[in-house]
Amino acid sequence: MTAPRHETATAAGVDDTVSAVVRQWRTVHPGLDTAPMEIIGRVNRCAALLQQAEDAPLRRAGLSRPEFDLLGALRRTGHELTPGELARETFSSGAAVTKRLKQLTARGLVERRGDTRDRRVAHLRLTDEGRDLVDGILPEQLAYEKAVLSVLAPEGRDELAGLLGELLGRLEGHLGALRV
């Protein structure tokens, strides 16, 4: 018995890399429900392609997306953060944050202040140069992201944002329970 064909963008006439992968798996394992691949595979592929593009405005400013995320977290929270707080804000590992902070500090975009009560703790804030860079690049970055998403109709963007928000909220709340 074969799995029922899940009606997706493929059925609507859209053919992408994931469609080809799903067709190949259906040939090899016709009894498996490959519908999850059509969502997870596309989310992963979109993320990979967006990362490959490396966000043109950020690249021109000599920043990677993770570096900009750190600067953005310091800017949008409006107060000093510790490296641990930055890791939580940006969904990064402590080691990755430490490496990026070293580079951003060397560029004069972030400065460290030691804690008066505990010398092991550092407090981080944007320098004036860092704040100006974030404020200057954010409108250009948002315009770039808007252009990337312009292939979707406005109602499609709203629907996608809502669906991804729902999925993310569930994953953030329950992902630990899904791990085996």
Secondary structure as GFF3:
##gff-version 3
##sequence-region A 1 180
A	DSSP	alpha_helix	17	28	.	.	.	ID=ss1
A	DSSP	alpha_helix	35	36	.	.	.	ID=ss2
A	DSSP	pi_helix	37	41	.	.	.	ID=ss3
A	DSSP	alpha_helix	42	53	.	.	.	ID=ss4
A	DSSP	alpha_helix	56	60	.	.	.	ID=ss5
A	DSSP	alpha_helix	65	77	.	.	.	ID=ss6
A	DSSP	alpha_helix	83	90	.	.	.	ID=ss7
A	DSSP	alpha_helix	94	106	.	.	.	ID=ss8
A	DSSP	beta_strand	110	114	.	.	.	ID=ss9
A	DSSP	beta_strand	122	126	.	.	.	ID=ss10
A	DSSP	alpha_helix	128	149	.	.	.	ID=ss11
A	DSSP	alpha_helix	154	178	.	.	.	ID=ss12
###
